[in-house]
């Protein structure tokens, strides 16, 4: 379980070789816009929890595609954690040049704090979402509890592992996946609450982020089913050497995964051209193939189609299919005293 266990928050030195024509939104030279010639440009990518391996390869590949006008090297450091916690850290002063978080809502929270332009979605294709993912299930070998769909999570004797929706994007999406599976099949809010309440009644521990929940399930062997990102599920199963299996529920939630330049920090550091080039690189065929290699779904449909064996077609819904907006969902489900807190308070009384 090497990949699952390691915490990779390091720096990757990127040797620059080639230039993206037209990518740079700001020059990296000049008295106020960037570093002096030959000086290393250091970037910090603040990302969600289970994407360490993905971003490591994207960083290294970018190294061969971009050249700074100053002739200097670029160093990219990565920070990984629960998506909502990461957004809060940036708001509180973590010096991110870019963010690659699990949900639109988390990037928008940084924007509302004044650190990212209000028009951040308009800067890049597909509303600044170069890839997406689904919530799937991981079960023990042979699926002894026969967990195949969301209602199975409510069965007596089934233990569910999922991270805390207050701190984790994976946690929020798992909550919304269960909720939406009821509504999209014609159920009502009371029935959705009943399912979600039973799910959390069967959850012995709430880790703060996705990778910690993976460790709880795969290494500590707690629980019968793990609700997680599709990419994390594939990695978890691969490293289990046959002890775990993926189950795709017949209906699940899909989320587009956003990236954004952090304007305030970039302007201070003069890193705009490098950050902008890196973000645009994510939309190239080369980067889109890397997303698919790590079991994340590229936004380019022609590349996604090439990987149908490992990224199969699944019926999905999105947040907007069950709530008006992320703001509404946050207020309804995840704010202080909102539905999740109420459900968990009820669990504590029992």
Buried (B, 14 or more C-beta within 10 A) or exposed (E): EEBBEEEEEEEBEBEBEEBBEEBBBBEBBEEEBBBEEEBEBBBBBBBBBBBBBBBBBBBBBBBEBBBBBBEBBBBBBBBBBBBBBBBBBBBEEBBBBBBBBBBBBBBBBBBEBEBBBEEBBEBBEBEBBBBBBBBBBBBBEEBEBEBBBBBBBBEEEBBBBBBBBBBBBBBBBBBBBBBBBBBBEEBEEEBBBBBBBBBBBBBEBBBBBBBBBBBBBBBEEBBBBBBBBBBBBBBBBEBBEEEBBBBBBEBBBBBBBBBBBBBBBBBEBBBBBBBBBBBBBBBBEEBBBBBBBBBBBBBBEEBBEBBEEEBEEBEBBBBEEBBEEBEEBBEBBBEEEBBBBEBBEEBEEE
